[in-house]
Amino acid sequence: MKQFFPSTIQFRKLPDVKESTGDSRTTHYRKIQDGLMTRPVSRGGGRVAWPGYEIDAINRARVSGFRDEAIKDLVTKLHELRSLETWA
């Protein structure tokens, strides 16, 4: 997968993610459990959000016809990109 380093990261809250994916809250969290969606990022104070570029990448993969196994691989790689070592 080509390295993707956005110059800015916009975080999306759950309502925005649901609107973007068309998934219900239940389906969204089931996809996280199944490895088909990235885990949320803690924003402090009990708040969570998702990096927008991750949601966009998963949506693009779906539109491109990626099967679930390929989506799982993508999600794994997106989680790896969160590592500070990757950004160094």
N, CA, C and O atoms as CSV, one atom per row, in Angstrom:
chain,resi,resn,atom,element,x,y,z
A,1,MET,N,N,0.841,-1.177,0.000
A,1,MET,CA,C,0.000,0.000,0.000
A,1,MET,C,C,0.885,1.238,0.000
A,1,MET,O,O,1.845,1.326,0.765
A,2,LYS,N,N,0.566,2.160,-0.834
A,2,LYS,CA,C,1.312,3.412,-0.894
A,2,LYS,C,C,1.147,4.156,0.430
A,2,LYS,O,O,0.047,4.233,0.976
A,3,GLN,N,N,2.254,4.702,0.939
A,3,GLN,CA,C,2.189,5.468,2.184
A,3,GLN,C,C,1.349,6.718,1.943
A,3,GLN,O,O,1.495,7.397,0.926
A,4,PHE,N,N,0.484,7.002,2.882
A,4,PHE,CA,C,-0.389,8.163,2.756
A,4,PHE,C,C,-0.229,9.025,3.988
A,4,PHE,O,O,-0.581,8.603,5.089
A,5,PHE,N,N,0.296,10.226,3.821
A,5,PHE,CA,C,0.517,11.133,4.926
A,5,PHE,C,C,-0.230,12.434,4.654
A,5,PHE,O,O,0.301,13.321,3.986
A,6,PRO,N,N,-1.446,12.558,5.160
A,6,PRO,CA,C,-2.175,13.806,4.935
A,6,PRO,C,C,-1.480,14.964,5.641
A,6,PRO,O,O,-0.897,14.790,6.711
A,7,SER,N,N,-1.545,16.132,5.041
A,7,SER,CA,C,-0.901,17.292,5.661
A,7,SER,C,C,-1.673,17.752,6.896
A,7,SER,O,O,-1.087,18.309,7.825
A,8,THR,N,N,-2.958,17.525,6.906
A,8,THR,CA,C,-3.776,17.795,8.091
A,8,THR,C,C,-4.714,16.617,8.294
A,8,THR,O,O,-5.102,15.940,7.341
A,9,ILE,N,N,-5.065,16.387,9.534
A,9,ILE,CA,C,-5.988,15.296,9.840
A,9,ILE,C,C,-7.270,15.904,10.384
A,9,ILE,O,O,-7.263,16.604,11.396
A,10,GLN,N,N,-8.358,15.628,9.704
A,10,GLN,CA,C,-9.655,16.059,10.196
A,10,GLN,C,C,-10.324,14.853,10.832
A,10,GLN,O,O,-10.425,13.788,10.224
A,11,PHE,N,N,-10.775,15.034,12.053
A,11,PHE,CA,C,-11.441,13.953,12.761
A,11,PHE,C,C,-12.937,14.016,12.509
A,11,PHE,O,O,-13.530,15.093,12.442
A,12,ARG,N,N,-13.533,12.838,12.371
A,12,ARG,CA,C,-14.976,12.740,12.162
A,12,ARG,C,C,-15.607,12.032,13.351
A,12,ARG,O,O,-15.153,10.971,13.781
A,13,LYS,N,N,-16.649,12.637,13.864
A,13,LYS,CA,C,-17.410,12.014,14.942
A,13,LYS,C,C,-18.351,10.972,14.345
A,13,LYS,O,O,-18.583,10.939,13.136
A,14,LEU,N,N,-18.885,10.127,15.214
A,14,LEU,CA,C,-19.717,9.015,14.761
A,14,LEU,C,C,-20.855,9.434,13.825
A,14,LEU,O,O,-21.048,8.776,12.803
A,15,PRO,N,N,-21.617,10.491,14.117
A,15,PRO,CA,C,-22.689,10.854,13.177
A,15,PRO,C,C,-22.170,11.143,11.762
A,15,PRO,O,O,-22.819,10.787,10.778
A,16,ASP,N,N,-21.011,11.782,11.662
A,16,ASP,CA,C,-20.422,12.068,10.348
A,16,ASP,C,C,-19.964,10.791,9.659
A,16,ASP,O,O,-20.133,10.635,8.450
A,17,VAL,N,N,-19.382,9.877,10.435
A,17,VAL,CA,C,-18.926,8.603,9.868
A,17,VAL,C,C,-20.128,7.801,9.377
A,17,VAL,O,O,-20.096,7.233,8.285
A,18,LYS,N,N,-21.184,7.757,10.181
A,18,LYS,CA,C,-22.392,7.023,9.785
A,18,LYS,C,C,-22.978,7.595,8.499
A,18,LYS,O,O,-23.410,6.849,7.620
A,19,GLU,N,N,-22.992,8.912,8.396
A,19,GLU,CA,C,-23.512,9.550,7.183
A,19,GLU,C,C,-22.647,9.200,5.978
A,19,GLU,O,O,-23.162,8.952,4.888
A,20,SER,N,N,-21.346,9.182,6.176
A,20,SER,CA,C,-20.408,8.893,5.091
A,20,SER,C,C,-20.506,7.449,4.606
A,20,SER,O,O,-20.396,7.184,3.409
A,21,THR,N,N,-20.713,6.520,5.536
A,21,THR,CA,C,-20.738,5.094,5.178
A,21,THR,C,C,-22.142,4.568,4.918
A,21,THR,O,O,-22.316,3.561,4.232
A,22,GLY,N,N,-23.138,5.246,5.465
A,22,GLY,CA,C,-24.507,4.759,5.347
A,22,GLY,C,C,-24.833,3.657,6.340
A,22,GLY,O,O,-25.888,3.031,6.247
A,23,ASP,N,N,-23.938,3.415,7.291
A,23,ASP,CA,C,-24.132,2.353,8.279
A,23,ASP,C,C,-24.840,2.884,9.520
A,23,ASP,O,O,-24.714,4.056,9.876
A,24,SER,N,N,-25.584,1.995,10.165
A,24,SER,CA,C,-26.158,2.325,11.467
A,24,SER,C,C,-25.054,2.245,12.515
A,24,SER,O,O,-23.959,1.757,12.233
A,25,ARG,N,N,-25.338,2.717,13.704
A,25,ARG,CA,C,-24.370,2.639,14.805
A,25,ARG,C,C,-23.996,1.178,15.078
A,25,ARG,O,O,-22.821,0.850,15.238
A,26,THR,N,N,-25.001,0.312,15.130
A,26,THR,CA,C,-24.761,-1.105,15.403
A,26,THR,C,C,-23.877,-1.727,14.333
A,26,THR,O,O,-22.916,-2.429,14.649
A,27,THR,N,N,-24.195,-1.475,13.072
A,27,THR,CA,C,-23.399,-2.020,11.968
A,27,THR,C,C,-21.983,-1.469,12.007
A,27,THR,O,O,-21.021,-2.201,11.773
A,28,HIS,N,N,-21.854,-0.188,12.301
A,28,HIS,CA,C,-20.531,0.436,12.360
A,28,HIS,C,C,-19.650,-0.265,13.392
A,28,HIS,O,O,-18.509,-0.618,13.095
A,29,TYR,N,N,-20.168,-0.465,14.593
A,29,TYR,CA,C,-19.367,-1.097,15.642
A,29,TYR,C,C,-19.159,-2.590,15.379
A,29,TYR,O,O,-18.148,-3.153,15.800
A,30,ARG,N,N,-20.092,-3.231,14.695
A,30,ARG,CA,C,-19.882,-4.630,14.296
A,30,ARG,C,C,-18.733,-4.713,13.290
A,30,ARG,O,O,-17.921,-5.637,13.350
A,31,LYS,N,N,-18.663,-3.758,12.373
A,31,LYS,CA,C,-17.563,-3.738,11.406
A,31,LYS,C,C,-16.222,-3.551,12.113
A,31,LYS,O,O,-15.223,-4.139,11.698
A,32,ILE,N,N,-16.183,-2.745,13.169
A,32,ILE,CA,C,-14.942,-2.593,13.936
A,32,ILE,C,C,-14.559,-3.933,14.544
A,32,ILE,O,O,-13.401,-4.344,14.461
A,33,GLN,N,N,-15.520,-4.619,15.154
A,33,GLN,CA,C,-15.254,-5.938,15.744
A,33,GLN,C,C,-14.761,-6.929,14.702
A,33,GLN,O,O,-13.895,-7.755,14.989
A,34,ASP,N,N,-15.307,-6.852,13.499
A,34,ASP,CA,C,-14.958,-7.786,12.428
A,34,ASP,C,C,-13.694,-7.385,11.674
A,34,ASP,O,O,-13.252,-8.107,10.781
A,35,GLY,N,N,-13.109,-6.237,12.025
A,35,GLY,CA,C,-11.894,-5.780,11.357
A,35,GLY,C,C,-12.142,-5.096,10.029
A,35,GLY,O,O,-11.224,-4.949,9.221
A,36,LEU,N,N,-13.386,-4.673,9.794
A,36,LEU,CA,C,-13.750,-4.035,8.532
A,36,LEU,C,C,-13.821,-2.509,8.631
A,36,LEU,O,O,-14.153,-1.831,7.659
A,37,MET,N,N,-13.507,-1.980,9.815
A,37,MET,CA,C,-13.491,-0.538,10.045
A,37,MET,C,C,-12.428,-0.268,11.100
A,37,MET,O,O,-12.216,-1.081,12.000
A,38,THR,N,N,-11.766,0.867,10.988
A,38,THR,CA,C,-10.737,1.210,11.971
A,38,THR,C,C,-11.362,1.521,13.329
A,38,THR,O,O,-12.523,1.919,13.432
A,39,ARG,N,N,-10.555,1.325,14.357
A,39,ARG,CA,C,-10.976,1.663,15.718
A,39,ARG,C,C,-10.958,3.183,15.882
A,39,ARG,O,O,-10.192,3.874,15.210
A,40,PRO,N,N,-11.798,3.701,16.774
A,40,PRO,CA,C,-11.784,5.146,16.999
A,40,PRO,C,C,-10.526,5.582,17.730
A,40,PRO,O,O,-9.841,4.777,18.361
A,41,VAL,N,N,-10.240,6.864,17.633
A,41,VAL,CA,C,-9.119,7.489,18.320
A,41,VAL,C,C,-9.687,8.261,19.507
A,41,VAL,O,O,-10.668,8.990,19.362
A,42,SER,N,N,-9.082,8.106,20.668
A,42,SER,CA,C,-9.518,8.848,21.846
A,42,SER,C,C,-9.166,10.320,21.674
A,42,SER,O,O,-8.040,10.667,21.320
A,43,ARG,N,N,-10.137,11.166,21.926
A,43,ARG,CA,C,-9.925,12.616,21.834
A,43,ARG,C,C,-9.909,13.245,23.218
A,43,ARG,O,O,-9.899,14.469,23.352
A,44,GLY,N,N,-9.907,12.401,24.250
A,44,GLY,CA,C,-9.896,12.882,25.627
A,44,GLY,C,C,-11.300,13.158,26.136
A,44,GLY,O,O,-12.212,13.435,25.357
A,45,GLY,N,N,-11.462,13.079,27.428
A,45,GLY,CA,C,-12.758,13.371,28.023
A,45,GLY,C,C,-13.851,12.411,27.606
A,45,GLY,O,O,-15.028,12.772,27.612
A,46,GLY,N,N,-13.481,11.190,27.242
A,46,GLY,CA,C,-14.466,10.200,26.822
A,46,GLY,C,C,-14.939,10.365,25.385
A,46,GLY,O,O,-15.830,9.647,24.932
A,47,ARG,N,N,-14.344,11.306,24.673
A,47,ARG,CA,C,-14.733,11.541,23.279
A,47,ARG,C,C,-13.869,10.705,22.348
A,47,ARG,O,O,-12.679,10.511,22.598
A,48,VAL,N,N,-14.472,10.213,21.277
A,48,VAL,CA,C,-13.723,9.487,20.254
A,48,VAL,C,C,-14.104,10.018,18.879
A,48,VAL,O,O,-15.161,10.622,18.698
A,49,ALA,N,N,-13.224,9.780,17.919
A,49,ALA,CA,C,-13.469,10.177,16.533
A,49,ALA,C,C,-12.584,9.319,15.640
A,49,ALA,O,O,-11.730,8.576,16.124
A,50,TRP,N,N,-12.794,9.427,14.342
A,50,TRP,CA,C,-12.014,8.671,13.368
A,50,TRP,C,C,-11.296,9.643,12.449
A,50,TRP,O,O,-11.885,10.638,12.027
A,51,PRO,N,N,-10.024,9.374,12.126
A,51,PRO,CA,C,-9.351,10.199,11.121
A,51,PRO,C,C,-10.123,10.116,9.796
A,51,PRO,O,O,-10.413,9.026,9.301
A,52,GLY,N,N,-10.438,11.255,9.249
A,52,GLY,CA,C,-11.229,11.285,8.024
A,52,GLY,C,C,-10.598,10.533,6.870
A,52,GLY,O,O,-11.303,9.905,6.080
A,53,TYR,N,N,-9.259,10.588,6.759
A,53,TYR,CA,C,-8.605,9.907,5.644
A,53,TYR,C,C,-8.779,8.393,5.731
A,53,TYR,O,O,-8.769,7.709,4.708
A,54,GLU,N,N,-8.940,7.859,6.958
A,54,GLU,CA,C,-9.174,6.418,7.090
A,54,GLU,C,C,-10.558,6.047,6.565
A,54,GLU,O,O,-10.710,5.062,5.842
A,55,ILE,N,N,-11.554,6.830,6.926
A,55,ILE,CA,C,-12.917,6.568,6.454
A,55,ILE,C,C,-12.966,6.698,4.938
A,55,ILE,O,O,-13.591,5.881,4.262
A,56,ASP,N,N,-12.308,7.726,4.403
A,56,ASP,CA,C,-12.271,7.921,2.948
A,56,ASP,C,C,-11.605,6.742,2.247
A,56,ASP,O,O,-12.085,6.284,1.210
A,57,ALA,N,N,-10.503,6.248,2.807
A,57,ALA,CA,C,-9.785,5.123,2.193
A,57,ALA,C,C,-10.650,3.869,2.169
A,57,ALA,O,O,-10.673,3.146,1.174
A,58,ILE,N,N,-11.355,3.612,3.255
A,58,ILE,CA,C,-12.218,2.427,3.315
A,58,ILE,C,C,-13.385,2.582,2.346
A,58,ILE,O,O,-13.746,1.626,1.659
A,59,ASN,N,N,-13.976,3.769,2.283
A,59,ASN,CA,C,-15.068,3.998,1.331
A,59,ASN,C,C,-14.590,3.823,-0.109
A,59,ASN,O,O,-15.295,3.230,-0.926
A,60,ARG,N,N,-13.387,4.339,-0.429
A,60,ARG,CA,C,-12.852,4.183,-1.784
A,60,ARG,C,C,-12.627,2.711,-2.114
A,60,ARG,O,O,-12.889,2.265,-3.231
A,61,ALA,N,N,-12.143,1.971,-1.135
A,61,ALA,CA,C,-11.914,0.541,-1.346
A,61,ALA,C,C,-13.234,-0.173,-1.623
A,61,ALA,O,O,-13.300,-1.035,-2.499
A,62,ARG,N,N,-14.272,0.175,-0.890
A,62,ARG,CA,C,-15.593,-0.431,-1.117
A,62,ARG,C,C,-16.100,-0.106,-2.524
A,62,ARG,O,O,-16.583,-0.986,-3.236
A,63,VAL,N,N,-15.986,1.158,-2.913
A,63,VAL,CA,C,-16.439,1.567,-4.247
A,63,VAL,C,C,-15.650,0.836,-5.332
A,63,VAL,O,O,-16.190,0.519,-6.392
A,64,SER,N,N,-14.370,0.569,-5.062
A,64,SER,CA,C,-13.511,-0.120,-6.026
A,64,SER,C,C,-13.769,-1.621,-6.077
A,64,SER,O,O,-13.190,-2.327,-6.904
A,65,GLY,N,N,-14.633,-2.105,-5.200
A,65,GLY,CA,C,-14.986,-3.518,-5.241
A,65,GLY,C,C,-14.124,-4.429,-4.386
A,65,GLY,O,O,-14.141,-5.646,-4.572
A,66,PHE,N,N,-13.366,-3.860,-3.449
A,66,PHE,CA,C,-12.552,-4.702,-2.562
A,66,PHE,C,C,-13.459,-5.657,-1.796
A,66,PHE,O,O,-14.538,-5.276,-1.342
A,67,ARG,N,N,-13.013,-6.891,-1.660
A,67,ARG,CA,C,-13.730,-7.877,-0.846
A,67,ARG,C,C,-13.355,-7.669,0.616
A,67,ARG,O,O,-12.420,-6.936,0.938
A,68,ASP,N,N,-14.107,-8.332,1.496
A,68,ASP,CA,C,-13.896,-8.145,2.933
A,68,ASP,C,C,-12.467,-8.435,3.371
A,68,ASP,O,O,-11.932,-7.711,4.210
A,69,GLU,N,N,-11.837,-9.466,2.832
A,69,GLU,CA,C,-10.458,-9.788,3.240
A,69,GLU,C,C,-9.498,-8.659,2.875
A,69,GLU,O,O,-8.577,-8.357,3.634
A,70,ALA,N,N,-9.709,-8.039,1.722
A,70,ALA,CA,C,-8.863,-6.913,1.316
A,70,ALA,C,C,-9.140,-5.689,2.194
A,70,ALA,O,O,-8.223,-4.930,2.508
A,71,ILE,N,N,-10.391,-5.498,2.587
A,71,ILE,CA,C,-10.730,-4.394,3.489
A,71,ILE,C,C,-10.050,-4.611,4.838
A,71,ILE,O,O,-9.529,-3.666,5.429
A,72,LYS,N,N,-10.052,-5.844,5.323
A,72,LYS,CA,C,-9.382,-6.153,6.595
A,72,LYS,C,C,-7.891,-5.838,6.508
A,72,LYS,O,O,-7.315,-5.290,7.449
A,73,ASP,N,N,-7.271,-6.180,5.391
A,73,ASP,CA,C,-5.851,-5.852,5.200
A,73,ASP,C,C,-5.641,-4.337,5.210
A,73,ASP,O,O,-4.690,-3.839,5.812
A,74,LEU,N,N,-6.526,-3.620,4.547
A,74,LEU,CA,C,-6.444,-2.159,4.515
A,74,LEU,C,C,-6.580,-1.580,5.925
A,74,LEU,O,O,-5.815,-0.696,6.310
A,75,VAL,N,N,-7.538,-2.071,6.684
A,75,VAL,CA,C,-7.747,-1.587,8.056
A,75,VAL,C,C,-6.497,-1.831,8.898
A,75,VAL,O,O,-6.088,-0.965,9.671
A,76,THR,N,N,-5.895,-3.002,8.750
A,76,THR,CA,C,-4.658,-3.307,9.478
A,76,THR,C,C,-3.569,-2.307,9.121
A,76,THR,O,O,-2.863,-1.813,10.000
A,77,LYS,N,N,-3.431,-2.007,7.839
A,77,LYS,CA,C,-2.403,-1.063,7.399
A,77,LYS,C,C,-2.697,0.356,7.884
A,77,LYS,O,O,-1.779,1.099,8.233
A,78,LEU,N,N,-3.959,0.725,7.904
A,78,LEU,CA,C,-4.317,2.052,8.416
A,78,LEU,C,C,-3.997,2.166,9.905
A,78,LEU,O,O,-3.539,3.212,10.366
A,79,HIS,N,N,-4.237,1.091,10.654
A,79,HIS,CA,C,-3.870,1.106,12.075
A,79,HIS,C,C,-2.357,1.231,12.229
A,79,HIS,O,O,-1.880,1.938,13.118
A,80,GLU,N,N,-1.605,0.555,11.375
A,80,GLU,CA,C,-0.142,0.645,11.438
A,80,GLU,C,C,0.333,2.065,11.155
A,80,GLU,O,O,1.313,2.520,11.745
A,81,LEU,N,N,-0.352,2.766,10.260
A,81,LEU,CA,C,0.026,4.144,9.928
A,81,LEU,C,C,-0.123,5.091,11.113
A,81,LEU,O,O,0.488,6.159,11.141
A,82,ARG,N,N,-0.924,4.704,12.079
A,82,ARG,CA,C,-1.113,5.555,13.258
A,82,ARG,C,C,0.126,5.602,14.144
A,82,ARG,O,O,0.266,6.496,14.979
A,83,SER,N,N,1.007,4.654,13.963
A,83,SER,CA,C,2.214,4.593,14.782
A,83,SER,C,C,3.057,5.842,14.561
A,83,SER,O,O,3.263,6.264,13.423
A,84,LEU,N,N,3.536,6.424,15.633
A,84,LEU,CA,C,4.400,7.605,15.518
A,84,LEU,C,C,5.653,7.301,14.717
A,84,LEU,O,O,6.183,8.184,14.042
A,85,GLU,N,N,6.141,6.055,14.781
A,85,GLU,CA,C,7.342,5.682,14.030
A,85,GLU,C,C,7.100,5.805,12.534
A,85,GLU,O,O,8.017,6.138,11.783
A,86,THR,N,N,5.880,5.539,12.095
A,86,THR,CA,C,5.559,5.639,10.681
A,86,THR,C,C,5.605,7.085,10.218
A,86,THR,O,O,5.974,7.357,9.076
A,87,TRP,N,N,5.236,8.013,11.086
A,87,TRP,CA,C,5.181,9.423,10.728
A,87,TRP,C,C,6.543,10.091,10.794
A,87,TRP,O,O,6.722,11.196,10.282
A,88,ALA,N,N,7.511,9.422,11.425
A,88,ALA,CA,C,8.846,10.023,11.599
A,88,ALA,C,C,9.599,10.107,10.293
A,88,ALA,O,O,10.733,10.585,10.264
